[in-house]
Amino acid sequence: MSAQEALFHSLPADKGLYMPTPLPELGASFFEDIAGQSLADIGFAISKALFGDEISTAELEELTHHAFPFDTPVVELETGKMSVLELFHGPSLAFKDVGARYMAALMSHYSRRTDKEVNILVATSGDTGGAVAMGFHNVPGVRVSILYPSGRVSDLQEKQLTTLGGNIQAFEVDGSFDDCQAIVKQAFVDADLNDALSLSSANSINIFRLIPQGFYYVRAYGQVRQYGKPVVFSTPSGNFGNLSAGVMVQQMGLPVAHFIAATNLNKVVPSYIQSGTYLPMSSVATISNAMDVGSPSNFVRLAHLYGDDHERFKANMSGYFYDDEQTRAGMKRIYNQYDYVTCPHTAIGIMGLEAYLSDKDSNVMGVALATAHPSKFKPLVEEVLGTEIDVPERLAILGNRSKQSIRIPAEYDAFKESLLTSVL
Ligand SMILES: *Cc1c(COP(=O)(O)O)cnc(C)c1O
C-alpha cells in the first residue's frame, strides 16, 4: 500500500483504517534543538521520516511550508505550570486547518501528475467544511463539493462554505447532517458515478488529515521544554482524531508524560477509561457542538495504538467530561481568573487540565489545546462572558460576501444529478 493510495481512498477495502506501519522513530536528538523550529520545519522533518523517497526532499519541503504559513503558539496561563496551545491561527480559525491544508498540499502534489480532476465530497455539520473549503480553494486539479444541512450551521460557518466560489461548491441540503452524510456515503459506492468522476473524501478518518496534527504537539513541546518538567496535553475531543494524532507522535518518540481526554456529555471515551467497557451511544446536543459525537470514528485507531489493552490506555490517558452548565461556568471563570477568552471546546480542555493538575499530578507542565477561536462562537461567548469580543479581520470580511449554494432536497438522486451537471 502506498501513501498515495491511503491519501485518495481514505478507507482500505477491508473496512479497517490506514496506519503507517511501523511508525517512524524520531530519536531523542530530534527533540534537542526543537525550540527554534516552526510548525512548517517540524512538519517537513516528520514528513521526510514518513514518506522516505516517495516524494523528493525539495518537493516535500515546499509543500509543508506552503501548507503552514501560520504558527501554533503556546500562551501561558500560569508560568511553568499551565498553558494553552492556540491552534486557531489558520484561515478558518480552527485546528482543522492544519489537517485540511496538509492534505490539500499533498493532493495537489499528486494530482499534478495526472490529468484527471479529483472530486472531493465532504459532508459537514460546521467546522470541517470551512477548513476543507479554505484549505482546498484554488488547488489545481481538485474540485470540492461540500454538503451541509440548510439552516443548521451558524451564519459564519455558512459563509466559509458558500462564498469562496471557484473550485469550491456548496450543496445546501434540506435535511439533517446525517442526511448529508448518507448522501456522501452512497456516492462513494455508486459505480456509475465513480466511473464518471474520480471521487475522494476529506473526512477525519483520512490518515493524512491526522498525521499533521501530530506536528503541533511537537511544536508545543519545543515551546515548553525549557521548564524541564514532564509535559501533559489536554485535548478537547469529539471524533478523537486530534488525540489519536498526539498518541501517534508520542509513539514516534515525543516525550509526553500523559494525555487528558476532555469531552462534553458525549463521554464514551472518559467512561471507557474508567470502566474498561466501550459503549458508543447516540450523540447528545451541547453548546460545544463540534464535539457532539457519540460514536467517535477514531476510537478503534486510538485503542489500536495501545495494543487494544485497557490497562495501557488508562496508564497513559485520563478522562474528564463537563455538561453545558459547567462549561459556561468554566468559560466565565477562565476569563475572570486568567483574562483569557475561550470557545466552549477550549474551556473544556482547560478544565480537564486543571482537574488533572489538582487530582493527580501538579508537578508537570500542562498544555491544553485551544481548538477554535472564540469568535467562531461569538453569540454564545458574548452571552456567557457578558462582554463583546473581537473578530479577526479574515473572519469579519466574510460577513459582506454573498452566499452561493445549490439547494437540493435530501435525496441521493437529486444530488447526483446536480453534481454531474455542475462538474461535467
Ligand atoms: C472538530 C473539533 C473538535 C473535536 O476534534 P476531534 O479530532 O474530532 O476529537 C474540538 N473542537 C473544535 C472547535 C472542533 O472543531
The ligand as an ORCA input file, in Angstrom:
! r2SCAN-3c Opt
* xyz 0 1
  C     -13.609     19.117     15.412
  C     -13.464     19.884     16.674
  C     -13.170     19.248     17.909
  C     -13.050     17.743     18.035
  O     -11.882     17.227     17.438
  P     -11.733     15.644     17.181
  O     -10.462     15.482     16.435
  O     -12.939     15.247     16.363
  O     -11.730     14.979     18.501
  C     -12.984     20.039     19.032
  N     -13.120     21.383     18.979
  C     -13.409     22.025     17.820
  C     -13.568     23.503     17.841
  C     -13.582     21.307     16.633
  O     -13.880     21.947     15.503
*
